[in-house]
Amino acid sequence: MHIMGEWINEFNASTFGWTAAGKEVTQLKHMVNRWGGKPSDYKFNAKKIKVSCSLQGSGLQKAGSLAHIHYAHATGNNYHEIRMSVEMGGRKSKADSSRVADVLLHEMVHSCAVFHGHKRAFKHIAQGVGMTGKMTSTVATPELEARIKSEVIDVLGKYPHKKVQLIPRGQRGKGSRSIKCECTECGCIIRLTRKWIETADYEVNCPVCLNIMEVSA
């Protein structure tokens, strides 16, 4: 994050154009002029970011996003919090690790374009650092891929996380259902799968008093 954050700030400091008086207009100045705010609103500040690896959706099910950012005004701790999906792994290959860095960079750009969604300043910076494709799901250009590999992966090594396989929504199996068996004499309750209840021909003896237990439907 610290390495790629410099790329964002390098782009911000690059030349957008020139005024009629011959003065340089930087990308940063252009964004302030066009969309308002302060120059610091568009700069990357690693001290304001926290990154974690976690689930994206609810429960242990496959989610639609690979990462997400919670802005500082919503986290309540004055930090932007980036959550990388557990579904992204990098131990298998450098290419996988590069993709993780690519997705992380996307979220980092969001921290420099709060309230811009995937348009305006976000799109301007994202394309400036080498992202292409649909802005809601950007991919790195070949040039950005090469830079990530040489300046991030080859320096720091592969992303130390193995991909977690999650089950798509609606495809999780029902699993086995334990059936309640209750003794009408002593009140003991046990649960068995239907297989063993059928094996006992529905005459399950209580392990306490040996009475025949009542099997729930």
PADOVO-831267 format. One line per field, with one value per residue: x, y, z of N, C-alpha, C in turn; residue number from 0. Coordinates in pm, 1 decimal, m for minus. Layout:
nx <- X, ...;
ny <- Y, ...;
nz <- Z, ...;
cax <- X, ...;
cay <- Y, ...;
caz <- Z, ...;
cx <- X, ...;
cy <- Y, ...;
cz <- Z, ...;
i <- NUM, ...;
END
This chain:
nx <- 82.5, 193.6, 387.6, 240.5, 81.6, 243.3, 246.1, m3.5, 12.5, 222.4, 102.7, m89.2, 74.9, 167.7, 166.7, m126.3, m202.3, m160.3, m186.4, m319.0, m133.8, 93.9, 144.9, 192.6, m53.7, m132.7, m241.3, m365.6, m438.4, m612.8, m823.8, m917.6, m1006.1, m1207.8, m1380.4, m1393.1, m1323.1, m1034.5, m679.0, m566.1, m773.0, m756.4, m518.0, m312.0, m296.7, m131.5, m135.7, m391.0, m528.0, m652.8, m606.2, m756.1, m819.9, m1106.3, m1443.2, m1676.8, m1952.4, m2259.5, m2222.2, m2073.4, m2065.5, m2035.9, m1952.0, m2033.9, m1834.5, m1479.5, m1338.1, m1373.1, m1433.0, m1465.2, m1551.2, m1387.9, m1567.7, m1771.7, m1671.7, m1606.7, m1368.0, m1190.8, m1041.5, m1002.0, m1124.3, m1017.0, m1135.0, m1021.5, m1120.8, m1153.8, m1158.2, m964.9, m651.2, m290.7, m76.9, m41.4, 54.6, 258.6, 111.6, m146.6, m102.8, m41.2, m286.8, m428.1, m294.8, m363.2, m642.5, m641.5, m523.1, m727.1, m916.1, m766.8, m758.5, m1019.7, m1011.0, m901.8, m1091.4, m1336.9, m1689.0, m1716.8, m1787.1, m1765.2, m1697.4, m1607.7, m1355.4, m1254.6, m1247.5, m1074.6, m828.7, m790.9, m765.8, m543.3, m338.6, m318.1, m536.9, m798.2, m1092.2, m1429.2, m1526.6, m1630.4, m1527.6, m1237.9, m940.3, m588.7, m378.8, m145.9, 92.8, 64.9, 42.8, 299.5, 445.8, 346.6, 436.0, 721.0, 781.9, 639.0, 554.1, 793.5, 959.7, 843.7, 745.7, 514.2, 160.7, 71.3, m155.8, m390.6, m633.8, m974.7, m1229.6, m1555.5, m1908.2, m2139.8, m2428.1, m2736.5, m2656.9, m2569.8, m2573.8, m2836.4, m2759.2, m2729.1, m3009.7, m3074.2, m3286.2, m3519.2, m3541.8, m3733.7, m3762.4, m4047.9, m4067.9, m3838.7, m3760.2, m3529.1, m3344.1, m3233.5, m3062.5, m3083.5, m2979.7, m3197.7, m3129.1, m3029.6, m3248.3, m3434.5, m3297.6, m3325.9, m3587.5, m3766.4, m3781.0, m3635.6, m3429.5, m3419.3, m3118.7, m3093.4, m3312.7, m3396.9, m3645.8, m3879.6, m3833.1, m3995.5, m4025.3, m3970.5, m4165.1;
ny <- m119.9, 123.5, 153.3, 159.3, 376.3, 593.1, 603.0, 702.3, 960.7, 1055.2, 1068.8, 1264.1, 1483.7, 1521.6, 1682.0, 1836.9, 2032.3, 2361.8, 2705.7, 3006.9, 3194.8, 3056.5, 2899.6, 2600.4, 2348.6, 2115.8, 1769.9, 1746.0, 2013.5, 2054.3, 1875.6, 1988.5, 2234.0, 2149.9, 1974.1, 2070.1, 2110.1, 2035.8, 2022.8, 1813.9, 1634.7, 1471.7, 1345.7, 1059.5, 911.7, 710.8, 689.3, 723.4, 497.2, 168.2, m177.3, m491.8, m848.1, m1015.0, m1157.0, m1071.4, m1072.3, m1169.3, m1411.7, m1739.1, m1736.3, m1703.8, m1384.2, m1082.8, m896.9, m821.1, m667.3, m396.8, m61.6, 120.9, 437.5, 700.9, 873.3, 704.0, 489.9, 584.3, 601.8, 769.1, 662.5, 531.2, 219.6, m62.6, m360.8, m662.8, m937.1, m1273.2, m1455.5, m1403.3, m1508.7, m1536.2, m1704.1, m1907.6, m1819.4, m1560.2, m1409.7, m1423.0, m1285.9, m1036.6, m961.9, m928.7, m704.1, m522.2, m500.8, m397.2, m149.1, m26.7, 16.5, 187.7, 414.2, 494.2, 606.0, 845.9, 980.6, 1040.1, 1018.7, 1030.3, 804.3, 572.4, 745.6, 1067.5, 1213.7, 969.8, 803.9, 957.4, 949.6, 671.1, 582.4, 729.5, 608.6, 369.8, 192.3, 10.5, m74.8, m151.5, 81.0, 2.5, m243.4, m260.0, m343.8, m405.8, m233.6, m364.0, m227.7, m135.3, m379.8, m481.1, m298.7, m341.1, m602.6, m573.9, m371.2, m426.0, m707.8, m853.5, m737.3, m748.4, m1006.5, m1287.4, m1253.9, m1335.0, m1521.1, m1777.3, m1866.2, m1874.6, m2102.5, m2032.5, m2096.4, m2041.5, m1826.6, m1981.9, m2232.1, m2382.5, m2686.1, m2864.0, m3031.9, m3269.4, m3354.0, m3350.6, m3543.1, m3496.4, m3691.6, m3788.8, m3889.9, m4011.5, m4083.0, m4017.7, m3777.8, m3736.2, m3611.7, m3672.4, m3646.3, m3778.3, m3889.6, m3954.7, m4193.2, m4370.5, m4383.0, m4509.8, m4747.8, m4852.7, m4910.8, m4717.8, m4753.6, m4630.4, m4662.5, m4508.9, m4377.0, m4349.8, m4450.9, m4660.4, m4668.4, m4668.6, m4415.8, m4108.9, m4019.1, m3731.1, m3591.5;
nz <- 0.0, 78.8, m115.7, m360.8, m307.2, m349.1, m622.8, m685.5, m579.5, m732.6, m983.4, m927.0, m899.1, m1149.9, m1477.5, m1593.2, m1772.5, m1917.5, m1824.3, m1981.6, m1928.2, m1920.0, m1695.9, m1511.9, m1475.3, m1247.2, m1214.1, m968.9, m909.5, m1120.3, m1053.3, m816.0, m912.0, m1082.7, m939.7, m684.3, m327.1, m114.1, m184.9, m34.5, m20.4, m239.4, m228.4, m153.9, 162.3, 362.0, 635.1, 710.6, 654.6, 705.6, 660.1, 605.3, 591.6, 512.0, 532.0, 276.3, 226.2, 395.5, 635.4, 567.1, 276.4, m79.4, m200.3, m389.5, m429.2, m442.1, m274.8, m38.5, 71.5, 368.7, 445.5, 633.1, 767.4, 822.1, 965.2, 1214.1, 1347.8, 1236.0, 1032.6, 704.7, 615.9, 456.9, 329.9, 228.1, 31.2, 154.7, m39.9, m220.0, m303.3, m274.8, m254.8, m435.0, m689.4, m848.3, m1019.4, m916.1, m679.0, m781.6, m881.8, m645.4, m543.0, m740.4, m703.5, m445.3, m496.7, m638.9, m433.6, m278.0, m437.4, m412.0, m157.5, m211.8, m342.2, m214.2, m191.9, m465.0, m590.6, m853.7, m1047.6, m1189.2, m997.3, m907.4, m1137.6, m1292.8, m1150.8, m1127.8, m1396.4, m1451.8, m1303.4, m1426.2, m1456.1, m1613.5, m1813.9, m1696.7, m1455.1, m1210.2, m1169.8, m1211.7, m1402.9, m1424.1, m1653.8, m1900.1, m1855.4, m1591.9, m1460.8, m1501.2, m1353.2, m1094.8, m1055.2, m1069.2, m881.3, m651.9, m601.7, m668.3, m487.2, m226.5, m216.4, m251.0, m187.0, 135.7, 177.2, 154.1, m83.7, 10.8, m28.2, m95.5, m77.0, m335.6, m310.1, m235.9, m312.8, m108.3, 65.2, 239.9, 440.5, 718.0, 925.6, 1256.1, 1463.5, 1720.4, 2013.2, 2282.3, 2618.3, 2774.7, 3033.1, 3207.7, 3100.3, 2954.4, 2676.7, 2351.2, 2034.1, 1710.8, 1383.6, 1103.9, 988.1, 1190.9, 1355.4, 1193.1, 1162.6, 1414.7, 1401.6, 1485.5, 1758.5, 1994.8, 2264.5, 2583.2, 2710.0, 2980.1, 3143.8, 2995.5, 2879.5, 2602.6, 2372.5, 2267.9, 1938.9, 1752.6, 1482.5;
cax <- 0.0, 282.5, 454.5, 145.6, 30.3, 330.6, 207.7, m118.6, 59.4, 303.6, 7.9, m148.6, 173.3, 203.6, 107.0, m252.6, m201.5, m98.3, m277.1, m286.3, m15.1, 209.7, 167.1, 157.6, m169.4, m113.9, m363.0, m426.7, m501.6, m725.7, m934.9, m972.2, m1079.5, m1325.3, m1474.8, m1393.2, m1251.7, m896.7, m580.2, m546.4, m883.6, m722.8, m387.5, m316.4, m231.9, m131.6, m160.2, m535.8, m585.7, m633.3, m641.4, m775.6, m870.5, m1225.7, m1558.2, m1740.5, m2097.5, m2307.5, m2202.1, m1969.1, m2114.5, m1965.7, m2005.2, m2015.9, m1720.3, m1348.4, m1287.5, m1466.1, m1378.3, m1555.6, m1489.6, m1359.9, m1684.9, m1863.5, m1607.6, m1609.6, m1235.3, m1110.5, m960.9, m1067.7, m1094.6, m1028.2, m1148.6, m992.0, m1195.2, m1080.1, m1161.1, m848.3, m528.6, m171.5, 31.1, m25.7, 138.3, 280.9, 1.6, m257.0, m63.8, m51.5, m429.2, m464.5, m242.2, m444.2, m770.7, m611.3, m500.6, m860.9, m974.8, m684.6, m802.4, m1145.0, m980.1, m861.3, m1205.7, m1454.4, m1816.4, m1715.1, m1828.7, m1671.2, m1693.8, m1538.1, m1215.0, m1212.0, m1214.0, m959.2, m708.4, m777.5, m709.0, m411.7, m238.3, m308.4, m650.2, m882.7, m1214.1, m1541.9, m1472.5, m1676.2, m1446.5, m1121.3, m827.1, m465.5, m324.9, m19.3, 197.6, 46.4, 76.2, 445.6, 496.0, 311.4, 525.3, 860.0, 800.7, 568.4, 565.0, 933.7, 1026.5, 783.7, 707.9, 373.5, 61.4, 71.0, m289.7, m443.8, m773.2, m1077.4, m1339.4, m1687.3, m2017.6, m2230.2, m2559.3, m2838.5, m2602.5, m2527.9, m2657.1, m2913.4, m2687.8, m2809.8, m3099.6, m3089.8, m3425.5, m3531.0, m3600.9, m3754.0, m3815.7, m4169.2, m4056.9, m3741.6, m3740.4, m3401.5, m3357.3, m3117.7, m3091.2, m3024.7, m3016.2, m3305.5, m3070.5, m3021.8, m3384.7, m3493.9, m3228.2, m3386.4, m3730.2, m3835.8, m3787.0, m3509.7, m3432.2, m3358.1, m2991.6, m3096.9, m3405.3, m3423.5, m3781.4, m3888.5, m3843.2, m4088.6, m3948.7, m4039.7, m4194.1;
cay <- 0.0, 240.5, 164.8, 201.1, 508.0, 691.2, 612.5, 792.8, 1097.4, 1092.3, 1109.8, 1391.5, 1590.7, 1533.0, 1795.9, 1820.7, 2128.4, 2491.8, 2819.8, 3100.5, 3270.4, 2967.2, 2833.1, 2458.3, 2302.9, 1974.9, 1689.8, 1780.8, 2143.5, 2035.5, 1812.4, 2087.0, 2333.0, 2090.3, 1909.5, 2136.0, 2047.2, 2075.0, 1933.1, 1695.0, 1541.3, 1384.4, 1284.5, 935.1, 920.3, 576.4, 697.3, 729.6, 374.0, 37.6, m283.3, m623.6, m954.8, m1063.3, m1191.4, m955.3, m1080.4, m1214.5, m1555.1, m1804.3, m1755.7, m1626.4, m1249.6, m1029.0, m805.7, m871.4, m577.6, m288.4, 40.9, 195.4, 569.1, 744.6, 932.8, 596.3, 396.8, 644.5, 604.9, 860.8, 585.7, 456.4, 78.0, m144.4, m503.5, m749.0, m1062.5, m1396.4, m1535.6, m1369.5, m1566.2, m1503.8, m1800.4, m1999.8, m1763.7, m1415.7, m1349.4, m1407.5, m1178.9, m911.5, m928.8, m877.9, m567.5, m445.8, m474.0, m307.9, m16.6, 25.1, 67.1, 301.4, 528.9, 539.8, 689.7, 977.1, 1035.3, 1013.8, 1070.7, 1037.1, 675.0, 522.4, 846.0, 1193.0, 1205.7, 830.0, 759.8, 1034.4, 896.6, 529.4, 571.9, 791.1, 516.9, 250.8, 100.4, 15.9, m154.1, m92.7, 140.9, m70.2, m366.6, m229.7, m435.7, m332.8, m236.4, m438.2, m143.9, m137.1, m515.0, m492.5, m217.5, m411.9, m717.8, m536.1, m282.8, m474.7, m852.4, m896.4, m677.0, m795.2, m1146.6, m1316.1, m1223.3, m1452.5, m1566.0, m1878.8, m1842.6, m1950.4, m2139.5, m2010.0, m2154.3, m1938.5, m1818.7, m2069.9, m2362.9, m2452.8, m2802.4, m2859.9, m3106.4, m3367.2, m3295.1, m3437.1, m3552.0, m3499.1, m3809.5, m3751.6, m3995.9, m3966.3, m4123.3, m3936.7, m3648.3, m3727.9, m3576.0, m3694.0, m3621.1, m3877.0, m3874.2, m4046.0, m4323.3, m4457.0, m4403.1, m4612.0, m4873.0, m4902.9, m4931.0, m4616.0, m4790.1, m4583.2, m4674.3, m4401.4, m4420.5, m4334.2, m4544.1, m4766.6, m4661.2, m4634.0, m4270.2, m4053.8, m3960.0, m3618.9, m3614.2;
caz <- 0.0, 84.2, m246.5, m463.9, m272.3, m412.8, m764.0, m690.5, m556.4, m849.2, m1086.5, m885.4, m916.8, m1291.6, m1548.7, m1665.4, m1882.7, m1890.9, m1833.1, m2089.8, m1886.1, m1922.2, m1567.9, m1511.9, m1397.5, m1213.7, m1205.0, m841.4, m925.6, m1211.9, m982.4, m722.3, m991.9, m1146.9, m847.5, m554.4, m217.0, m86.9, m246.5, 49.6, m44.1, m352.6, m205.5, m78.2, 291.9, 419.7, 778.7, 729.9, 599.2, 769.1, 565.3, 664.9, 504.2, 579.2, 449.2, 215.0, 240.3, 525.9, 651.2, 488.0, 141.4, m181.6, m216.2, m523.9, m438.2, m403.0, m170.7, m7.1, 158.9, 455.2, 461.2, 770.3, 831.1, 859.4, 1059.0, 1346.2, 1409.9, 1154.3, 937.4, 598.4, 637.7, 336.4, 358.5, 114.3, 42.2, 183.5, m162.1, m299.7, m248.5, m351.3, m230.5, m547.4, m795.8, m846.2, m1095.0, m820.9, m587.0, m856.1, m888.5, m513.3, m536.4, m835.3, m636.7, m334.5, m552.9, m670.6, m309.4, m236.1, m516.1, m350.0, m41.7, m265.0, m415.9, m130.5, m244.1, m610.6, m644.1, m954.4, m1153.9, m1161.5, m955.0, m900.2, m1273.0, m1338.8, m1085.6, m1161.5, m1530.7, m1448.8, m1248.5, m1511.2, m1448.6, m1731.6, m1805.2, m1625.4, m1333.9, m1091.1, m1158.2, m1294.2, m1414.7, m1452.3, m1789.9, m1901.5, m1796.2, m1447.0, m1417.8, m1498.9, m1242.2, m971.6, m1042.6, m1045.2, m766.6, m533.5, m579.6, m669.0, m371.2, m101.2, m224.2, m278.3, m83.8, 224.7, 214.4, 63.7, m120.3, 82.1, m117.4, m38.1, m154.8, m390.0, m246.5, m290.5, m347.0, 12.9, 92.2, 363.6, 542.9, 790.9, 1025.3, 1373.4, 1507.6, 1865.8, 2076.5, 2422.6, 2703.8, 2845.3, 3173.5, 3284.0, 3036.5, 2882.3, 2535.9, 2265.3, 1892.9, 1621.1, 1243.2, 1066.2, 954.2, 1308.6, 1406.0, 1108.0, 1193.7, 1539.1, 1373.6, 1563.1, 1899.9, 2051.2, 2409.5, 2660.4, 2767.7, 3125.9, 3208.0, 2897.7, 2828.3, 2461.3, 2360.8, 2169.5, 1828.1, 1689.0, 1342.0;
cx <- 86.9, 350.7, 359.2, 84.5, 113.8, 295.0, 90.0, m72.6, 150.7, 213.2, m52.4, m55.1, 212.6, 125.4, m22.8, m255.2, m135.6, m203.1, m234.7, m161.9, 109.8, 240.8, 116.3, 34.7, m150.8, m247.8, m439.3, m503.0, m624.1, m845.8, m999.2, m1056.2, m1210.6, m1427.9, m1475.5, m1315.5, m1111.0, m801.3, m560.4, m656.3, m848.7, m587.3, m402.5, m235.4, m241.9, m162.6, m309.4, m606.8, m555.0, m682.0, m653.8, m825.8, m989.3, m1331.0, m1620.1, m1891.0, m2136.5, m2292.9, m2094.4, m2018.7, m2042.6, m2032.6, m1976.3, m1893.8, m1592.1, m1285.6, m1390.2, m1396.3, m1489.1, m1486.7, m1482.3, m1482.4, m1784.3, m1803.7, m1608.0, m1474.6, m1137.0, m1013.7, m1052.0, m1028.4, m1122.5, m1033.3, m1125.8, m1061.4, m1104.8, m1075.0, m1041.4, m723.0, m409.5, m58.0, 60.9, 67.6, 155.0, 169.1, m118.6, m227.7, m74.4, m196.7, m477.3, m419.1, m322.6, m577.7, m750.2, m592.2, m633.1, m923.7, m896.6, m725.3, m933.4, m1117.9, m937.0, m975.2, m1334.6, m1575.9, m1817.5, m1759.7, m1722.6, m1660.2, m1602.1, m1392.3, m1166.2, m1165.6, m1087.7, m829.5, m684.2, m714.7, m567.8, m302.4, m232.0, m419.0, m738.6, m1005.0, m1324.6, m1494.1, m1519.2, m1597.3, m1323.4, m1020.8, m705.3, m430.0, m195.8, 94.3, 187.7, 80.7, 226.8, 503.3, 465.8, 407.3, 666.1, 880.6, 732.1, 596.7, 709.6, 1010.7, 975.3, 752.7, 559.0, 285.4, 43.7, m67.1, m337.8, m592.4, m866.9, m1192.3, m1472.3, m1794.9, m2109.6, m2365.3, m2659.4, m2789.4, m2554.3, m2625.8, m2729.3, m2842.7, m2780.7, m2894.2, m3118.3, m3232.5, m3430.5, m3601.6, m3611.1, m3818.9, m3934.6, m4165.4, m3964.0, m3711.6, m3608.6, m3426.3, m3225.6, m3158.8, m3014.6, m3061.2, m3121.6, m3253.0, m3073.8, m3158.3, m3454.0, m3428.1, m3287.3, m3535.7, m3815.7, m3858.4, m3651.4, m3520.2, m3360.4, m3228.8, m2988.4, m3183.9, m3447.7, m3567.0, m3777.3, m3913.6, m3943.5, m4007.1, m4030.0, m4059.1, m4089.8;
cy <- 126.3, 262.7, 219.4, 338.1, 618.6, 709.2, 708.9, 937.0, 1146.8, 1140.2, 1245.1, 1509.2, 1611.2, 1644.8, 1758.7, 1910.9, 2258.5, 2601.6, 2909.1, 3181.4, 3182.5, 2899.3, 2689.0, 2432.8, 2153.4, 1901.7, 1726.0, 1912.2, 2134.5, 1976.4, 1908.5, 2189.2, 2276.2, 2038.2, 1969.6, 2059.9, 2100.5, 1979.7, 1804.2, 1591.1, 1438.2, 1316.2, 1153.9, 951.1, 785.8, 577.6, 700.8, 601.6, 253.4, m68.6, m415.8, m721.2, m1017.0, m1107.5, m1064.2, m955.6, m1120.3, m1365.5, m1609.0, m1838.0, m1662.5, m1490.7, m1198.2, m942.2, m871.0, m786.5, m467.4, m188.3, 106.1, 328.6, 612.1, 801.5, 826.0, 501.4, 451.9, 650.9, 693.3, 788.0, 531.7, 310.0, m1.6, m290.8, m582.7, m883.2, m1181.4, m1486.7, m1507.3, m1424.4, m1533.6, m1602.6, m1888.3, m1946.4, m1613.4, m1342.9, m1325.6, m1293.7, m1042.6, m866.1, m872.7, m732.1, m473.3, m405.8, m377.8, m164.8, 50.8, 87.8, 187.1, 428.7, 583.3, 633.4, 829.7, 1044.0, 1003.2, 1087.4, 1085.6, 905.1, 618.6, 619.6, 961.3, 1170.3, 1061.6, 781.4, 829.0, 976.9, 751.6, 511.4, 629.4, 698.8, 383.9, 149.6, 118.9, m72.2, m79.1, m42.5, 72.9, m197.8, m352.4, m344.7, m352.2, m341.8, m318.0, m359.6, m143.7, m274.6, m531.2, m414.9, m283.1, m527.8, m675.1, m456.3, m329.6, m622.8, m899.1, m842.7, m737.2, m944.3, m1163.7, m1283.0, m1346.4, m1495.2, m1665.5, m1854.0, m1933.5, m1976.9, m2122.7, m2062.7, m2043.8, m1942.6, m1911.4, m2209.4, m2440.5, m2567.3, m2791.0, m2933.3, m3205.1, m3295.9, m3393.2, m3428.4, m3570.8, m3626.2, m3779.6, m3866.1, m3942.7, m4001.2, m4030.1, m3800.1, m3631.1, m3698.4, m3604.6, m3662.5, m3720.1, m3844.5, m3979.2, m4186.2, m4417.6, m4479.7, m4512.0, m4747.1, m4937.6, m4926.7, m4840.4, m4655.3, m4758.9, m4587.2, m4558.0, m4451.3, m4412.3, m4441.5, m4659.4, m4769.8, m4628.6, m4483.9, m4230.7, m3979.1, m3849.2, m3646.4, m3547.0;
cz <- 0.0, m50.7, m351.1, m435.0, m334.1, m559.4, m779.9, m675.8, m668.3, m962.6, m1053.1, m910.9, m1062.5, m1359.4, m1618.9, m1788.4, m1839.8, m1903.7, m1949.4, m2057.7, m1880.7, m1790.8, m1573.9, m1424.1, m1372.2, m1214.2, m1077.0, m851.1, m1016.5, m1139.5, m883.5, m798.3, m1045.6, m1046.9, m707.8, m448.0, m201.2, m157.9, m167.5, 30.7, m150.3, m337.2, m127.8, 49.0, 361.5, 569.3, 811.2, 685.4, 688.1, 671.5, 639.5, 559.4, 575.2, 479.3, 394.8, 235.2, 381.1, 534.3, 558.8, 348.8, 45.2, m199.6, m356.5, m539.6, m389.6, m293.3, m148.1, 83.3, 238.9, 482.8, 607.1, 840.2, 878.3, 963.2, 1201.1, 1414.7, 1332.3, 1061.2, 827.2, 620.0, 511.1, 377.7, 229.9, 135.0, 71.3, 60.4, m253.2, m231.6, m336.0, m336.3, m351.3, m654.1, m780.5, m920.5, m1003.5, m723.9, m654.1, m864.9, m754.7, m499.3, m625.2, m771.1, m519.5, m384.5, m588.5, m545.9, m256.4, m310.2, m459.2, m232.7, m83.7, m341.3, m341.4, m187.0, m396.7, m673.9, m736.2, m1072.4, m1113.8, m1118.9, m946.5, m1036.9, m1323.1, m1280.2, m1126.1, m1299.3, m1534.7, m1396.4, m1325.3, m1499.1, m1570.7, m1711.9, m1734.5, m1490.2, m1205.5, m1068.5, m1246.9, m1298.1, m1451.6, m1600.0, m1786.5, m1836.4, m1643.2, m1391.1, m1403.5, m1381.1, m1108.3, m948.5, m1002.3, m916.6, m638.8, m508.4, m574.0, m548.6, m240.4, m99.2, m245.3, m156.7, 5.1, 272.4, 108.8, 41.1, m42.2, m13.4, m45.7, m132.0, m205.0, m319.8, m316.8, m323.9, m225.3, 41.1, 225.8, 476.4, 613.5, 895.5, 1139.4, 1424.5, 1659.0, 1913.1, 2226.1, 2500.7, 2783.4, 2993.5, 3251.5, 3221.9, 2962.6, 2733.5, 2463.5, 2121.7, 1807.2, 1476.9, 1210.3, 1035.4, 1073.9, 1371.3, 1325.8, 1132.4, 1320.0, 1524.4, 1462.5, 1709.6, 1962.2, 2203.2, 2476.4, 2723.1, 2919.8, 3191.0, 3116.8, 2846.9, 2678.7, 2449.7, 2253.4, 2064.0, 1764.9, 1540.5, 1256.2;
i <- 0, 1, 2, 3, 4, 5, 6, 7, 8, 9, 10, 11, 12, 13, 14, 15, 16, 17, 18, 19, 20, 21, 22, 23, 24, 25, 26, 27, 28, 29, 30, 31, 32, 33, 34, 35, 36, 37, 38, 39, 40, 41, 42, 43, 44, 45, 46, 47, 48, 49, 50, 51, 52, 53, 54, 55, 56, 57, 58, 59, 60, 61, 62, 63, 64, 65, 66, 67, 68, 69, 70, 71, 72, 73, 74, 75, 76, 77, 78, 79, 80, 81, 82, 83, 84, 85, 86, 87, 88, 89, 90, 91, 92, 93, 94, 95, 96, 97, 98, 99, 100, 101, 102, 103, 104, 105, 106, 107, 108, 109, 110, 111, 112, 113, 114, 115, 116, 117, 118, 119, 120, 121, 122, 123, 124, 125, 126, 127, 128, 129, 130, 131, 132, 133, 134, 135, 136, 137, 138, 139, 140, 141, 142, 143, 144, 145, 146, 147, 148, 149, 150, 151, 152, 153, 154, 155, 156, 157, 158, 159, 160, 161, 162, 163, 164, 165, 166, 167, 168, 169, 170, 171, 172, 173, 174, 175, 176, 177, 178, 179, 180, 181, 182, 183, 184, 185, 186, 187, 188, 189, 190, 191, 192, 193, 194, 195, 196, 197, 198, 199, 200, 201, 202, 203, 204, 205, 206, 207, 208, 209, 210, 211, 212, 213, 214, 215, 216;
END
